[in-house]
């Protein structure tokens, strides 16, 4: 990747997971520490921003110490610090940004602000069999559903996105309708495995018209009406979960096909929390195999928020001598198109 060996400490605090990792330009991932706040927010049925920020404050420094210990390194062995600067919850982002800038100042190394979605998009690069450019990326998570043309690091063209709820949001809201505990998306998928695929049929939103945008709000409403008008037994819930998941997966696949045809690319990358969904992975693998190509994705622990993807993305930008600053900078909203390309 580069001639000079570089080790970067990555810090992720955009929402409800505190992640710290160390990535080495020659030896790969040396440490990966993660603390999830699921138990903290479970009683509220969703993320409480103030509680998230306070928990990041409590857990972040111990996780930095744990990462250094895991990698058998000291502060003197770190060449740079990368942190998630946005998009995300501002209070949570500020915790990571402040700690990162403070450590960079104390350790006399550069700090670099990393785009959270670029971290997700590049996460499949952490695997041994990583994709080459160019490719179409399906970025699908709790807060974002986007199709992106990727021709290089920082060379991103938005092809389509959700005009309302993201796929992950629709999963979680539908899970709540079914009475499932937080976080609901993964539990809905587990329940769907027990469902009858033929009992209910849900619409495939915005697939009957041209274009690459998504809309999942209406699908959630359709699910709500189905729940309201159906029996309240476990099998019915499983059947509804199956119909909902099938509708989301089919919609994503249809749009991915269109994006590949539009760009002419033959590689597909799927990233973000929903990319851990097994049904989606299996169907995308089948679809790409029929096209004589393949889909790339990260292992499940790198699909959700983590420090490893931030350390890797930060390494690429630090090695390319992208401007750095110790000023604390966070952004609740931050278009991927605003990122400068990494020239190699």
C-alpha positions in Angstrom: 0.0 0.0 0.0 2.9 2.4 0.8 6.7 2.4 1.3 6.7 3.8 4.8 5.1 1.6 7.5 2.3 3.5 9.3 0.1 2.6 12.2 -3.2 4.4 12.7 -5.5 4.4 15.7 -9.1 4.6 14.7 -11.9 5.9 16.9 -15.6 5.5 16.1 -18.3 7.2 18.2 -21.0 8.2 15.7 -24.0 6.6 17.5 -24.4 3.8 20.0 -21.1 1.8 19.6 -17.7 2.8 20.9 -15.0 1.4 18.6 -11.2 1.6 18.8 -8.8 -0.2 16.4 -5.2 -0.1 15.3 -4.4 -0.7 11.6 -0.9 -1.3 10.3 -0.1 -0.5 6.7 2.1 -3.7 6.4 0.6 -6.1 8.9 -3.1 -5.2 8.7 -5.4 -5.0 11.7 -3.5 -5.3 15.0 -6.3 -4.6 17.4 -10.1 -4.2 17.4 -12.0 -3.2 20.5 -15.8 -2.6 20.6 -18.3 -1.7 23.2 -22.0 -1.9 22.3 -24.7 0.2 24.0 -27.6 -2.1 23.1 -28.4 -2.9 26.7 -28.2 0.8 27.7 -30.8 1.9 25.1 -33.0 -1.3 25.1 -35.5 0.1 27.7 -36.1 3.1 25.5 -36.7 1.2 22.3 -34.0 3.3 20.5 -30.9 5.4 20.9 -31.0 8.2 23.5 -28.4 10.7 22.3 -27.4 12.1 25.7 -27.0 8.6 27.2 -24.9 7.6 24.2 -22.6 10.5 24.6 -22.1 9.9 28.3 -21.3 6.2 27.7 -18.8 7.1 25.0 -17.0 9.3 27.6 -16.9 6.5 30.1 -15.7 3.8 27.7 -13.5 5.5 25.1 -10.2 5.9 27.0 -10.3 2.4 28.5 -10.8 1.0 25.0 -7.8 3.0 23.7 -5.7 1.4 26.4 -7.1 -2.0 25.6 -6.4 -1.6 21.9 -2.8 -0.7 22.6 -2.4 -3.6 25.0 -4.0 -6.0 22.4 -1.5 -4.8 19.7 1.4 -4.9 22.2 2.1 -1.3 21.3 2.7 2.0 23.2 1.7 5.6 22.3 5.1 6.1 20.7 4.3 3.4 18.1 1.2 5.2 16.7 1.8 7.4 13.6 -1.7 9.0 13.4 -5.2 9.0 14.8 -8.4 8.8 12.7 -11.8 9.6 14.1 -15.3 9.7 12.8 -16.2 13.3 12.2 -19.7 12.7 10.8 -22.4 12.1 9.9 -23.9 11.0 13.2 -25.1 12.3 16.6 -23.2 15.5 17.3 -22.8 14.9 21.0 -21.4 11.4 20.4 -19.2 12.6 17.6 -17.7 15.3 19.8 -16.5 12.7 22.3 -14.5 10.9 19.7 -13.2 14.0 18.0 -12.1 15.6 21.3 -10.3 12.5 22.6 -8.7 12.0 19.2 -7.4 15.5 18.9 -6.2 15.5 22.5 -4.3 12.3 22.0 -2.8 13.5 18.7 -1.6 16.7 20.4 -0.1 14.7 23.3 1.5 12.1 21.1 2.7 14.6 18.5 1.0 12.8 15.6 -1.5 14.0 13.0 -5.3 13.5 13.5 -7.6 13.1 10.6 -11.4 13.4 10.4 -13.0 10.4 8.7 -16.4 10.3 7.0 -18.4 7.5 8.7 -19.9 6.3 5.4 -16.5 6.2 3.7 -15.5 3.9 6.5 -18.4 1.6 5.8 -17.9 1.7 2.1 -14.2 0.7 2.4 -14.8 -1.9 5.1 -14.7 -4.8 2.6 -11.1 -3.8 1.9 -10.3 -5.1 5.3 -10.8 -8.6 3.9 -8.1 -10.7 2.2 -10.1 -10.9 -1.0 -11.0 -7.3 -1.4 -12.6 -5.6 -4.5 -10.7 -3.6 -7.1 -12.0 -0.3 -8.4 -14.4 0.5 -10.1 -17.5 -0.9 -8.5 -21.0 -0.1 -7.5 -21.5 0.2 -3.7 -24.8 -0.5 -2.0 -24.5 1.3 1.3 -27.4 0.1 3.5 -27.6 0.9 7.2 -30.0 2.2 9.9 -29.7 5.7 8.6 -28.7 5.5 5.0 -29.6 3.5 1.8 -27.5 4.7 -1.1 -26.2 3.4 -4.4 -22.8 4.8 -5.2 -20.5 4.6 -8.2 -17.0 4.2 -6.8 -14.0 4.7 -9.1 -11.4 5.3 -6.4 -10.9 6.4 -2.8 -12.8 9.6 -2.5 -14.2 9.3 -6.0 -17.9 8.8 -5.3 -20.9 9.5 -7.4 -24.3 9.1 -5.8 -26.6 7.1 -8.1 -29.7 6.9 -5.9 -30.8 7.0 -2.3 -33.8 6.6 -0.1 -36.2 9.6 -0.2 -37.6 8.7 3.2 -36.8 5.9 5.7 -33.6 4.0 5.1 -33.9 0.2 4.9 -32.5 -0.3 8.4 -35.0 2.2 9.8 -37.8 0.3 8.1 -36.5 -3.0 9.6 -36.4 -1.6 13.1 -39.8 0.1 12.9 -41.5 -2.9 11.5 -39.9 -5.1 14.2 -41.4 -2.7 16.8 -44.8 -3.2 15.1 -44.3 -6.9 15.6 -43.5 -6.4 19.3 -39.8 -7.4 19.0 -37.2 -6.0 21.3 -34.6 -3.4 20.4 -32.6 -3.6 18.2 -35.3 -5.0 16.1 -33.8 -5.4 12.6 -31.7 -8.5 13.4 -34.5 -10.0 15.4 -37.0 -9.5 12.6 -34.6 -11.4 10.2 -34.3 -14.2 12.7 -38.1 -14.4 13.0 -38.4 -14.3 9.2 -36.6 -17.6 8.9 -39.6 -19.3 10.5 -42.1 -17.5 8.1 -44.1 -18.8 5.2 -43.0 -17.0 2.1 -46.3 -17.4 0.3 -48.9 -16.2 2.9 -48.4 -12.5 2.5 -47.1 -10.4 -0.4 -45.7 -6.9 0.2 -45.1 -4.3 -2.6 -41.6 -3.7 -4.0 -41.6 0.1 -3.7 -40.4 2.3 -6.6 -39.5 -0.7 -8.7 -42.3 -0.1 -11.2 -40.7 3.1 -12.4 -37.2 4.0 -13.7 -34.6 5.4 -11.5 -32.3 4.3 -8.6 -34.0 6.0 -5.6 -35.6 4.0 -2.8 -38.6 4.5 -0.6 -39.3 2.3 2.4 -41.8 4.4 4.4 -44.8 3.1 2.5 -43.6 -0.5 2.9 -43.5 0.1 6.7 -47.1 1.4 6.5 -48.2 -1.6 4.5 -46.6 -3.8 7.2 -48.5 -1.8 9.9 -51.8 -2.3 8.2 -51.1 -6.1 7.8 -50.2 -6.4 11.5 -53.4 -4.5 12.4 -55.6 -6.7 10.3 -54.0 -10.1 11.1 -54.1 -12.5 14.0 -51.7 -11.9 16.8 -50.0 -15.3 16.9 -46.3 -16.1 16.6 -46.6 -17.8 13.2 -48.5 -14.8 11.7 -45.7 -12.5 13.0 -43.1 -14.8 11.4 -45.0 -14.8 8.1 -45.3 -10.9 8.1 -41.6 -10.7 9.0 -40.8 -13.0 6.0 -42.9 -11.0 3.6 -41.4 -7.7 4.7 -37.8 -9.0 4.5 -38.4 -10.5 1.1 -39.8 -7.2 -0.2 -36.8 -5.2 1.1 -34.3 -7.7 -0.3 -36.0 -7.9 -3.7 -36.2 -4.1 -3.9 -32.5 -3.7 -3.2 -31.5 -6.4 -5.7 -33.6 -4.8 -8.5 -32.0 -1.4 -7.9 -28.5 -3.0 -7.7 -29.1 -4.6 -11.1 -30.1 -1.2 -12.6 -27.0 0.5 -11.1 -24.7 -2.2 -12.6 -26.4 -1.8 -16.0 -26.2 2.0 -15.8 -22.5 2.1 -14.9 -21.3 -0.9 -16.8 -19.4 -2.1 -13.8 -19.2 -5.8 -13.0 -18.3 -5.6 -9.3 -20.7 -4.9 -6.5 -19.9 -4.0 -2.9 -22.4 -4.1 -0.1 -21.6 -2.3 3.2 -23.3 -1.0 6.3 -25.2 -2.7 9.1 -27.9 -4.2 6.9 -25.2 -5.9 4.8 -24.9 -8.5 7.6 -28.4 -9.7 6.7 -27.9 -13.3 5.5 -30.9 -13.4 3.1 -29.7 -10.2 1.4 -26.1 -11.6 1.1 -27.3 -14.9 -0.3 -29.6 -13.3 -2.9 -26.9 -10.9 -4.0 -24.4 -13.7 -4.4 -26.9 -15.6 -6.6 -27.6 -12.5 -8.7 -24.0 -11.6 -9.3 -23.1 -15.3 -10.1 -25.7 -15.2 -12.8 -24.0 -12.1 -14.2 -20.6 -13.9 -14.1 -19.3 -11.7 -11.4 -19.4 -11.4 -7.6 -20.4 -9.3 -4.7 -18.0 -8.2 -1.9 -18.8 -7.6 1.7 -17.1 -7.4 5.1 -17.4 -10.0 7.8 -20.4 -9.3 10.1 -18.4 -7.6 12.8 -17.2 -5.0 10.3 -20.6 -4.3 8.9 -21.9 -2.5 11.9 -20.0 0.5 13.4 -16.4 -0.2 14.3 -13.0 1.4 14.8 -11.3 -0.9 12.2 -13.0 0.8 9.2 -12.2 4.2 10.6 -8.5 3.3 11.1 -8.3 1.9 7.6 -10.0 4.9 5.9 -7.8 7.2 8.0 -4.7 5.4 7.0 -5.4 5.8 3.3 -6.0 9.6 3.7 -3.0 10.1 6.0 -0.7 8.2 3.7 -1.9 10.4 0.8 -1.0 13.5 2.9 -4.6 14.8 3.0 -4.7 18.0 5.1 -4.9 17.3 8.8 -5.8 19.5 11.8 -6.1 19.2 15.5 -9.2 21.4 15.5 -12.2 19.5 16.7 -14.6 19.2 13.8 -17.9 17.2 13.6 -20.8 17.2 11.2 -24.2 15.8 11.7 -24.7 15.8 7.9 -21.9 15.4 5.5 -22.4 14.3 1.8 -19.9 11.8 0.6 -19.4 13.9 -2.6 -17.7 16.6 -0.5 -14.7 14.3 0.2 -11.5 15.0 -1.8 -10.2 12.1 -3.9 -7.1 10.3 -2.7 -4.5 10.8 -5.4 -2.0 7.9 -5.7 
